[in-house]
Amino acid sequence: MMPFIGNIFQALSKTRKKVANAFDNIVRGKVTADSLEELEEILFSTDMGFETVQAILDVVEKHQNEGFLSEVEDHLISMLPHNEENYLISNKPVVVMLVGVNGTGKTTTAAKIAHRMKEKEYDVVAAAA
């Protein structure tokens, strides 16, 4: 993993803890309509997209008696690009788009990503829309 990616994980620790706590609550209890609704609410509050949230909920429901956490992890990993480093070493422009609710840290995250890319001597342009 590239160093700046590790720093992004550290910067998003509050969000990661929030999601981990939601999953812990389900693991300690049972998968119910209420627990799934609470998980859905928390996932949306972290700016996950609808399709990703729905996929996670589907995996939890499908594997609720089989240790769904590893199934969720496998599903999320399968959604990632296979060669993320190729995006950073190609000569083609790369666009990183951040979308989310006001006050959730998009600007700070964008600045951190831009800073890390500049440290790696990439040209960076940031735009708000």
C-alpha positions in Angstrom: 0.0 0.0 0.0 1.3 3.4 -0.9 2.1 5.7 2.1 -0.5 8.4 1.4 -3.2 5.7 1.3 -2.2 4.6 4.8 -2.5 8.3 6.0 -6.0 8.5 4.4 -7.1 5.5 6.5 -5.8 7.2 9.6 -7.6 10.4 8.7 -10.9 8.5 8.3 -10.5 6.7 11.6 -13.7 8.3 13.1 -15.8 7.1 10.3 -14.2 3.6 10.4 -15.0 3.4 14.2 -18.6 4.4 13.6 -19.1 1.7 11.0 -17.2 -0.9 13.1 -19.5 -0.1 16.1 -22.6 -0.5 14.0 -21.4 -4.0 12.9 -20.4 -4.9 16.4 -23.9 -4.1 17.6 -25.3 -6.5 15.1 -22.7 -9.2 15.9 -23.6 -9.0 19.6 -27.3 -9.1 19.0 -29.2 -10.5 16.0 -29.8 -9.4 12.5 -33.3 -7.8 12.7 -35.1 -5.2 10.7 -34.3 -2.6 13.3 -30.6 -3.5 13.4 -30.4 -3.4 9.6 -32.1 -0.1 9.5 -29.6 1.3 12.0 -26.7 -0.1 10.0 -28.2 1.4 6.8 -28.5 4.8 8.5 -24.9 4.8 9.7 -23.6 3.7 6.3 -25.5 6.4 4.6 -24.2 9.0 7.1 -20.6 8.0 6.1 -21.5 9.0 2.5 -21.5 5.5 1.1 -23.5 5.3 -2.1 -26.9 3.6 -2.3 -25.7 0.6 -4.3 -22.8 -0.1 -1.9 -25.1 0.2 1.2 -27.7 -2.0 -0.4 -25.0 -4.6 -1.3 -23.7 -4.6 2.3 -27.2 -5.0 3.7 -27.9 -7.9 1.3 -24.7 -9.7 2.3 -25.5 -9.2 6.0 -29.0 -10.7 5.5 -27.8 -13.5 3.3 -25.0 -14.6 5.6 -26.4 -13.6 9.0 -25.9 -17.1 10.4 -22.5 -17.7 8.8 -20.2 -14.9 10.1 -21.3 -12.1 7.7 -18.4 -9.8 8.6 -15.9 -11.8 6.4 -18.5 -12.0 3.7 -19.0 -8.2 3.8 -15.2 -7.7 3.7 -14.8 -10.0 0.7 -17.6 -8.3 -1.1 -16.1 -4.8 -0.6 -12.7 -6.0 -1.6 -14.2 -7.4 -4.8 -15.5 -3.9 -5.6 -12.0 -2.3 -5.5 -10.0 -1.8 -8.7 -7.5 -4.6 -9.1 -4.4 -2.4 -9.8 -4.9 0.8 -7.9 -1.2 1.8 -8.3 -1.7 1.9 -12.1 -4.0 4.9 -11.6 -1.2 6.8 -9.9 1.7 5.9 -12.3 0.0 6.3 -15.6 0.5 9.4 -17.8 -3.2 9.9 -18.1 -5.1 12.4 -15.9 -6.8 10.9 -12.9 -10.0 12.4 -11.4 -10.9 11.8 -7.8 -14.4 13.0 -7.0 -15.6 13.4 -3.5 -19.3 13.7 -2.8 -21.0 13.9 0.5 -23.1 15.7 3.1 -22.0 19.1 4.4 -19.7 19.0 7.3 -18.4 15.4 6.9 -14.8 16.3 6.0 -14.7 16.3 2.2 -12.6 19.4 1.9 -10.1 18.2 4.5 -9.9 14.8 2.9 -9.4 16.4 -0.6 -6.7 18.6 0.8 -4.9 15.6 2.4 -5.1 13.6 -0.9 -3.8 16.6 -2.9 -1.0 17.2 -0.4 0.1 13.5 -0.6 0.0 13.6 -4.4 2.1 16.7 -4.4 4.6 15.0 -2.1 4.9 12.3 -4.8 5.5 15.1 -7.3 2.2 14.7 -9.2 0.5 17.8 -10.7 -2.7 18.5 -8.7 -5.7 20.6 -9.6 -8.5 20.9 -7.1 -12.0 22.2 -8.1 -15.2 22.6 -6.3 -18.6 22.3 -8.0 
